């Protein structure tokens, strides 16, 4: 286990990307936060629209 209380408290949240707003922001800059928000937004859209949304996005990007 890590002795850093912040890492110990957040655990696997770092893999999801929320820690990047706290920890990695000093190293990677604001692009990290923007990328995380974009990924979360896309994940929300895909989960909300389901497979139809995925197909639509695929056709939209391909066309």
SULSUL-V787200 format. One record per pair of residues at least 4 apart in sequence whose C-alpha atoms are under 6 Angstrom apart, sorted by the first residue. I is the first residue (numbers start at 1). J is the second residue. Records with the same first field share a line. If there is no record, write none. Layout:
I: J, J
This chain:
5: 9
7: 11
14: 18, 19
19: 23
20: 24, 25
21: 25, 33
24: 28
25: 29
31: 35
37: 41
43: 47
44: 48
46: 50, 53
49: 53
56: 60
58: 62
59: 63
